């Protein structure tokens, strides 16, 4: 009796599929195959160019590591099935290898994040099974405390990578010096560049992408696109930036349209419009060295801008918005800790523990 009832409500395995069922099944399988092949391409189409360049470098190094270990590499950037056979043990070995090579811990953490991202895409494409992906995802990077201990056990001169251990600090008087330049074509361009970096906290890629059309000089406004976070923003020009722009206009040194910043030649004259990110990086470093600031980068200028804004009482949410960050956690990384930790903390009254405990209510 019970068996008969069970058979009545349980589909029979041998029951043939109807034609429309077969059509749907075949269409679904074809869609799955197409989605698998295009999974990484779809992800990459949504990312900023600078993010993709970094990820390409990360995955190229991973492939080189595997080949050095006698393991075939592959196109991990575009082919999800290149991830077949990649295990958490290989990822762990890759991390240890980077540390042995002297790479900075933050750089190692970023590369691990890239590995996890593309492993997830490979899993979604069916190239990695669930267990392999879960174990790769479980591989951990290093926290700040661990970073200090690792760096303490290796010589500073072997440390390499994309990120410095600490940003170069820029004192207020040094910021003034960095924005002070000779009255020459190159000097006026350098003044404008440093004002954009120090007064507006632009990323190097954002500064390189600025166009003349982004400047509303009469309104003292700067409109630009933050490609890293996909945001278009408007900044009110600082007095220094506005004066630098006005000076360039007065000397006829801004292009009629197109890229705002112009290359400079060895004789100090200006070349064609369009400084590259590499060109800006090298120029900032040179300007820093000329003023006794070694190892200066455009990112250090962004750090100095955020630190100065925070120490002068800028609301954290306003700083997040102005800096083009997606969360409050990001600007916190760029703000130096205060020398007195509880400066700025307001409790409403002085709190005396002994008095409050002994005073009857």
C-alpha positions as CSV (number, residue, x, y, z in Angstrom):
1,X,0.0,0.0,0.0
2,X,2.7,2.4,1.0
3,X,4.9,1.4,-2.0
4,X,1.9,2.0,-4.4
5,X,1.4,5.5,-3.0
6,X,5.1,6.3,-3.3
7,X,5.1,5.2,-6.9
8,X,2.1,7.4,-7.7
9,X,3.9,10.6,-6.5
10,X,7.5,9.8,-7.6
11,X,8.4,10.4,-11.3
12,X,9.7,7.3,-13.0
13,X,13.3,7.6,-14.1
14,X,12.6,5.8,-17.4
15,X,9.8,8.3,-18.4
16,X,10.9,9.8,-21.7
17,X,11.4,13.5,-22.1
18,X,8.9,15.4,-24.2
19,X,10.2,17.2,-27.3
20,X,9.8,20.6,-25.7
21,X,11.7,19.3,-22.6
22,X,14.6,18.3,-24.8
23,X,14.6,21.7,-26.6
24,X,14.8,23.5,-23.3
25,X,17.5,21.2,-22.0
26,X,19.6,21.7,-25.1
27,X,19.1,25.5,-25.0
28,X,20.0,25.6,-21.3
29,X,23.2,23.6,-21.9
30,X,24.2,25.9,-24.8
31,X,23.6,28.9,-22.6
32,X,25.7,27.5,-19.8
33,X,28.6,26.8,-22.2
34,X,28.4,30.3,-23.6
35,X,28.3,31.9,-20.2
36,X,31.2,29.8,-19.0
37,X,33.4,30.9,-21.9
38,X,32.4,34.6,-21.5
39,X,32.5,34.7,-17.7
40,X,35.9,36.4,-17.4
41,X,35.4,38.6,-20.4
42,X,32.1,39.9,-18.8
43,X,33.9,40.6,-15.5
44,X,36.8,42.4,-17.3
45,X,34.4,44.6,-19.3
46,X,33.1,46.1,-16.0
47,X,36.6,47.1,-14.6
48,X,38.7,50.2,-15.0
49,X,41.7,50.0,-17.3
50,X,44.2,50.6,-14.5
51,X,42.6,47.7,-12.5
52,X,43.0,45.4,-15.5
53,X,46.6,46.4,-16.0
54,X,47.4,45.5,-12.4
55,X,45.5,42.2,-12.6
56,X,47.3,41.3,-15.8
57,X,50.7,41.9,-14.1
58,X,49.6,39.9,-11.1
59,X,48.5,36.9,-13.2
60,X,51.5,37.1,-15.4
61,X,53.8,36.8,-12.4
62,X,51.7,33.8,-11.1
63,X,52.3,32.1,-14.5
64,X,56.0,32.8,-14.4
65,X,56.2,31.4,-10.8
66,X,54.5,28.2,-12.0
67,X,56.8,27.8,-15.0
68,X,59.9,28.3,-12.7
69,X,58.5,25.5,-10.6
70,X,58.3,23.3,-13.7
71,X,54.5,23.6,-13.9
72,X,52.9,24.7,-17.2
73,X,51.4,28.2,-16.8
74,X,48.6,29.5,-18.9
75,X,46.4,32.5,-19.9
76,X,44.9,32.9,-16.4
77,X,43.7,36.4,-17.5
78,X,41.2,35.3,-20.1
79,X,40.9,31.5,-20.2
80,X,38.9,30.1,-17.2
81,X,40.0,26.5,-18.0
82,X,43.7,27.5,-17.5
83,X,42.8,27.3,-13.8
84,X,42.2,23.5,-14.0
85,X,44.6,21.8,-11.6
86,X,45.4,25.0,-9.6
87,X,45.2,24.1,-5.9
88,X,45.4,26.0,-2.7
89,X,48.9,24.5,-2.1
90,X,50.1,26.2,-5.2
91,X,48.6,29.5,-4.2
92,X,50.3,29.2,-0.7
93,X,53.6,28.4,-2.4
94,X,53.2,31.5,-4.6
95,X,52.7,33.7,-1.5
96,X,55.8,32.2,0.2
97,X,57.8,32.6,-3.0
98,X,56.9,36.3,-3.3
99,X,58.0,36.9,0.3
100,X,61.3,35.1,-0.3
101,X,61.8,37.4,-3.4
102,X,61.4,40.4,-1.1
103,X,58.0,41.6,-2.4
104,X,56.1,44.0,-0.1
105,X,53.4,42.4,2.0
106,X,50.7,44.8,0.7
107,X,51.7,43.8,-2.8
108,X,51.5,40.1,-1.9
109,X,48.0,40.7,-0.4
110,X,46.8,42.5,-3.6
111,X,48.0,39.6,-5.8
112,X,46.3,37.1,-3.6
113,X,43.1,39.0,-4.0
114,X,43.5,38.8,-7.8
115,X,44.1,35.1,-7.6
116,X,40.9,34.6,-5.6
117,X,38.9,36.8,-7.9
118,X,39.9,34.8,-11.1
119,X,39.6,31.5,-9.3
120,X,36.0,32.4,-8.5
121,X,35.3,33.2,-12.1
122,X,36.9,29.9,-13.1
123,X,34.6,28.1,-10.6
124,X,31.6,29.8,-12.0
125,X,32.7,28.8,-15.5
126,X,32.9,25.1,-14.3
127,X,36.7,24.9,-14.7
128,X,37.3,24.5,-10.9
129,X,35.3,22.3,-8.7
130,X,33.7,23.5,-5.5
131,X,36.2,22.0,-3.1
132,X,39.2,23.4,-5.0
133,X,37.7,26.9,-5.1
134,X,36.7,26.8,-1.4
135,X,40.3,25.9,-0.4
136,X,41.8,28.6,-2.6
137,X,39.4,31.1,-1.2
138,X,40.4,30.1,2.3
139,X,44.0,31.1,1.8
140,X,44.7,34.1,4.0
141,X,46.8,37.1,3.4
142,X,48.7,39.1,6.1
143,X,47.5,41.7,8.6
144,X,49.4,44.8,9.6
145,X,50.9,43.2,12.7
146,X,52.1,40.2,10.6
147,X,53.5,42.6,8.0
148,X,55.6,44.4,10.7
149,X,57.0,41.1,11.9
150,X,57.8,39.9,8.4
151,X,59.5,43.2,7.5
152,X,61.4,43.1,10.7
153,X,63.1,39.9,9.7
154,X,64.3,41.0,6.3
155,X,66.7,43.6,5.1
156,X,65.1,46.8,3.7
157,X,67.2,46.7,0.6
158,X,65.6,43.5,-0.7
159,X,62.0,44.8,-0.2
160,X,60.3,45.3,-3.6
161,X,56.8,45.6,-5.0
162,X,54.1,47.9,-6.0
163,X,53.6,49.5,-2.6
164,X,56.0,51.2,-0.2
165,X,56.1,50.1,3.4
166,X,55.2,53.6,4.5
167,X,54.2,56.7,2.5
168,X,56.6,59.6,2.2
169,X,55.5,62.2,4.6
170,X,55.1,65.7,3.2
171,X,55.4,68.6,5.8
172,X,53.3,71.8,5.1
173,X,56.5,73.7,4.2
174,X,57.5,71.0,1.8
175,X,54.0,71.1,0.1
176,X,54.5,74.8,-0.4
177,X,58.0,74.1,-1.9
178,X,56.5,71.5,-4.2
179,X,54.0,74.1,-5.6
180,X,56.7,76.7,-6.1
181,X,58.4,76.7,-9.5
182,X,60.4,79.0,-11.8
183,X,58.4,81.3,-14.1
184,X,59.0,79.2,-17.2
185,X,56.8,76.9,-19.4
186,X,57.9,73.8,-17.6
187,X,57.8,75.5,-14.2
188,X,54.2,76.7,-14.8
189,X,53.2,73.1,-15.9
190,X,54.9,71.6,-12.8
191,X,53.1,74.1,-10.6
192,X,49.8,73.1,-12.0
193,X,50.5,69.4,-11.7
194,X,51.5,69.6,-8.1
195,X,48.5,71.8,-7.2
196,X,46.2,69.2,-8.7
197,X,47.9,66.4,-6.7
198,X,48.3,68.2,-3.4
199,X,45.2,70.4,-3.3
200,X,42.7,67.9,-4.8
201,X,44.1,64.5,-4.0
202,X,43.9,63.2,-7.6
203,X,45.1,59.8,-8.4
204,X,47.9,59.7,-11.0
205,X,45.7,58.2,-13.6
206,X,43.0,60.9,-13.0
207,X,45.6,63.7,-13.4
208,X,46.8,62.1,-16.6
209,X,43.3,61.9,-18.0
210,X,42.3,65.5,-17.3
211,X,41.2,67.4,-20.3
212,X,41.0,71.2,-21.0
213,X,37.2,70.7,-21.3
214,X,37.1,69.6,-17.7
215,X,38.1,73.1,-16.5
216,X,35.4,75.7,-15.8
217,X,37.8,78.6,-15.1
218,X,35.3,81.3,-14.6
219,X,33.3,79.2,-12.2
220,X,36.5,78.0,-10.5
221,X,35.4,74.4,-11.0
222,X,37.1,71.1,-12.0
223,X,35.0,68.3,-13.4
224,X,36.6,64.9,-13.9
225,X,36.0,61.2,-14.0
226,X,37.3,58.8,-11.4
227,X,37.7,55.7,-13.5
228,X,38.8,53.5,-10.5
229,X,35.3,53.9,-8.9
230,X,33.3,54.9,-11.9
231,X,32.3,58.3,-10.5
232,X,32.2,61.7,-12.1
233,X,33.0,64.5,-9.7
234,X,33.2,68.3,-9.4
235,X,35.8,70.0,-7.3
236,X,35.9,73.6,-6.4
237,X,39.4,74.7,-7.5
238,X,41.8,75.7,-4.7
239,X,43.2,79.2,-5.0
240,X,46.6,77.8,-5.8
241,X,45.2,75.6,-8.6
242,X,43.1,78.4,-10.1
243,X,46.1,80.8,-10.1
244,X,48.3,78.1,-11.7
245,X,45.7,77.5,-14.4
246,X,45.2,81.3,-15.0
247,X,48.9,81.7,-15.4
248,X,49.1,78.9,-18.0
249,X,46.2,80.5,-19.9
250,X,47.8,83.9,-19.8
251,X,51.0,82.5,-21.5
252,X,49.0,80.5,-24.0
253,X,50.3,77.2,-22.8
254,X,47.0,75.3,-22.5
255,X,45.9,73.3,-25.5
256,X,42.6,74.4,-27.2
257,X,41.1,71.0,-26.4
258,X,42.2,67.5,-25.3
259,X,44.6,66.5,-22.6
260,X,45.3,69.3,-20.0
261,X,48.9,68.5,-19.0
262,X,51.6,68.8,-21.6
263,X,54.9,66.9,-21.9
264,X,58.1,68.9,-21.4
265,X,61.3,68.7,-23.4
266,X,64.8,68.5,-22.1
267,X,65.3,72.2,-22.8
268,X,62.4,73.1,-20.5
269,X,59.9,73.9,-23.3
270,X,56.6,72.2,-23.5
271,X,55.8,69.4,-26.0
272,X,52.6,67.8,-27.2
273,X,49.5,67.5,-24.9
274,X,49.3,64.4,-22.8
275,X,51.5,63.4,-19.9
276,X,51.4,59.6,-19.3
277,X,51.0,58.2,-15.8
278,X,54.7,57.1,-16.0
279,X,55.7,60.6,-17.1
280,X,53.9,62.1,-14.1
281,X,55.4,59.6,-11.7
282,X,58.9,60.3,-12.9
283,X,58.4,64.1,-12.8
284,X,57.0,64.0,-9.2
285,X,59.9,61.9,-8.1
286,X,62.4,64.4,-9.7
287,X,60.6,67.4,-8.2
288,X,60.8,65.7,-4.8
289,X,64.5,65.0,-5.1
290,X,65.2,68.6,-6.0
291,X,63.6,69.6,-2.7
292,X,65.3,66.9,-0.6
293,X,62.2,64.6,-0.6
294,X,63.4,61.1,-1.7
295,X,61.1,58.5,-3.2
296,X,58.1,60.9,-3.6
297,X,55.2,59.6,-5.6
298,X,51.9,61.1,-6.8
299,X,50.2,58.7,-4.3
300,X,52.2,60.3,-1.5
301,X,50.6,63.6,-2.5
302,X,47.1,62.1,-2.2
303,X,48.1,60.7,1.2
304,X,49.2,64.2,2.3
305,X,46.0,65.7,1.0
306,X,43.8,63.3,3.0
307,X,45.9,63.6,6.1
308,X,45.8,67.4,6.0
309,X,42.1,67.4,5.4
310,X,41.5,65.1,8.4
311,X,43.7,67.0,10.8
312,X,41.9,70.2,9.9
313,X,38.6,68.8,11.0
314,X,37.1,67.6,7.7
315,X,34.1,65.4,8.3
316,X,35.0,61.7,7.4
317,X,32.0,61.4,5.0
318,X,33.0,64.6,3.2
319,X,36.5,63.3,2.9
320,X,35.3,60.0,1.5
321,X,33.2,61.8,-1.1
322,X,35.9,64.3,-2.1
323,X,38.5,61.5,-2.4
324,X,36.3,59.3,-4.5
325,X,36.3,56.3,-2.2
326,X,33.5,53.8,-1.9
327,X,33.7,53.3,1.8
328,X,35.1,55.0,5.0
329,X,37.6,52.2,5.3
330,X,39.6,53.4,2.3
331,X,40.3,57.0,3.4
332,X,41.4,55.7,6.8
333,X,44.4,54.0,5.1
334,X,45.6,57.4,3.9
335,X,45.3,59.3,7.1
336,X,48.2,59.4,9.5
337,X,47.5,58.5,13.1
338,X,47.5,61.5,15.4
339,X,50.5,62.0,17.8
340,X,48.0,62.3,20.6
341,X,45.4,59.6,20.1
342,X,42.5,61.2,21.9
343,X,42.9,64.7,20.3
344,X,39.6,65.7,19.0
345,X,37.6,63.3,21.2
346,X,34.8,65.2,23.0
347,X,33.0,63.5,25.9
348,X,30.9,66.5,26.9
349,X,32.5,66.8,30.3
350,X,35.6,65.8,32.2
351,X,35.1,62.3,33.6
352,X,36.5,61.7,37.1
353,X,36.1,58.0,37.9
354,X,36.7,58.4,41.7
355,X,34.3,61.3,42.0
356,X,31.6,59.6,40.0
357,X,31.8,56.4,42.0
358,X,31.8,58.2,45.4
359,X,29.2,60.9,44.7
360,X,25.7,59.6,45.8
361,X,23.0,59.8,43.1
